[in-house]
Amino acid sequence: MRLDRLDHDQLLARERELDSTYRRFRDADLALDLTRGKPSPAQLALSDGLDAVGGGLVAADGTDTRNYGGLDGLPEARALGAALLGVLPEQVIAGGNSSLTLMYLYLLNAWLYGPAGPGSAWRDSGTVRFLCPVPGYDRHFAILEDLGIEMINVAMTDDGPDMDQVEACVRDDPSVKGIWCVPKYSNPGGQVYSDTTVDRLGQLGTIAGSQFRIMCDNAYAVHDLDDDPPRLASFMDACRRHGTEDTLVLFASTSKVTRAGAGISFVSSSAANLATFRKRLQILTIGPDKVSQLRHVRFLRDLDGIRAHMRKHAAILRPKFGLVQQQLSDALEGAGIGSWTSPRGGYFLSFDALPGLATEIVRLAAEAGVKLTPAGATFPYRRDPDDANIRLAPTFPELSELNQAMQVFVACVQLASVRRQLAV
Ligand SMILES: Cc1ncc(COP(=O)(O)O)c(C=O)c1O
């Protein structure tokens, strides 16, 4: 039933009903958390075999993984990253435990020293701006904020960033030096970029300056829920078609394949970009944790091994994502008080409340013992201009906890929306 079709008395009756439901939740002393985009303990247990892999600690080329060295990572780890990212092993550096660290280092290097070597430092070119598809990943925005890079919101569509807006910004403003992309199962909406979007991103380098970079974070490259997952076109191929390979920097990790924060990270780019990046990396470290790399390669083997492993994750996650969709549609479908995405993979979904209500919904839920990601967190500077977006993270809680948390969530959405309708 659409709220805007109810008369004042009907709205008052509905508010009383929802308020009493809400009070019941509030008095139940719940302590639930829908903020954590983390694997659940059951998912982590899928990789317990990592500790049992045998075969010694000497890599295929004779490298003793217990010792220093090997800045680019083990050859077999680079090959694994190449399979994950759909590129060649020589285009990959296999790093330490976090792709976010590589992203930060890449941008810090671009800011201080330049993405294309001497003379290209962003900090020497006045104001630097970056395109940020919204809603997006708060830690991407935090890196830019830390470096003093100005963020410009770009709308997300079902096909990826609004490319008309992206192209206009790049064409009209030379201070725009890059764009963030999470091309498969975007955080938080779960969108997969269409072939056309990937091609147009590949073409950006033809209208942007030589210092422009696409920060393409493919964190959810293999995190499918379905047996017949959507296919992401190759960014590297698109850039090659348009002769813009130097604009592309790809990232991925095994954080949500094996162990969060204890796996392998990968960065891939053109030979020229990797050579520039290595200059910084070699100051930062003598080499990555090759023991972990070797264990990962022996445990996951190759892309087929990764896919088989990810099917086990999917079996755990499908019921959780299904439950969230069911609760949202049972309670809110057709009410005109919210819309949400239906991802086919990844770790999140994105909910849009009526404009101006996200902060209130998060507050109501917190008072009823359900922690939600703070309103605004999915936008640069933590400012959602519509105060509408809320990120939901169904992976960590047990099904029963998720069920309860979602009941509270939809009750809060309904209550805040009815009160808003009564106030107009
Ligand atoms: C889009 C995205 N990129 C990167 C990360 C973190 O990756 P890592 O653990 O490799 O640093 C996350 C974690 O939530 C993420 O959602």
The ligand as an SDF file (V2000), in Angstrom:
LIG
                    3D

 16 16  0  0  0  0  0  0  0  0999 V2000
   35.8000   -2.4720   -3.1510 C   0  0  0  0  0  0  0  0  0  0  0  0
   36.7710   -2.9530   -2.1390 C   0  0  0  0  0  0  0  0  0  0  0  0
   38.0840   -2.8770   -2.3970 N   0  0  0  0  0  0  0  0  0  0  0  0
   39.0180   -3.3000   -1.5100 C   0  0  0  0  0  0  0  0  0  0  0  0
   38.6470   -3.8340   -0.3060 C   0  0  0  0  0  0  0  0  0  0  0  0
   39.7090   -4.2730    0.6560 C   0  0  0  0  0  0  0  0  0  0  0  0
   40.6190   -5.0900   -0.0050 O   0  0  0  0  0  0  0  0  0  0  0  0
   41.9400   -5.6520    0.6950 P   0  0  0  0  0  0  0  0  0  0  0  0
   41.5250   -6.5090    1.8250 O   0  0  0  0  0  0  0  0  0  0  0  0
   42.6370   -6.3910   -0.3960 O   0  0  0  0  0  0  0  0  0  0  0  0
   42.7440   -4.4590    1.1700 O   0  0  0  0  0  0  0  0  0  0  0  0
   37.2770   -3.9530    0.0110 C   0  0  0  0  0  0  0  0  0  0  0  0
   36.8550   -4.4930    1.3200 C   0  0  0  0  0  0  0  0  0  0  0  0
   35.7160   -4.3870    1.7170 O   0  0  0  0  0  0  0  0  0  0  0  0
   36.3270   -3.5000   -0.9330 C   0  0  0  0  0  0  0  0  0  0  0  0
   35.0100   -3.5820   -0.7030 O   0  0  0  0  0  0  0  0  0  0  0  0
  1  2  1  0
  2  3  1  0
  2 15  2  0
  3  4  2  0
  4  5  1  0
  5  6  1  0
  5 12  2  0
  6  7  1  0
  7  8  1  0
  8  9  2  0
  8 10  1  0
  8 11  1  0
 12 13  1  0
 12 15  1  0
 13 14  2  0
 15 16  1  0
M  END
$$$$
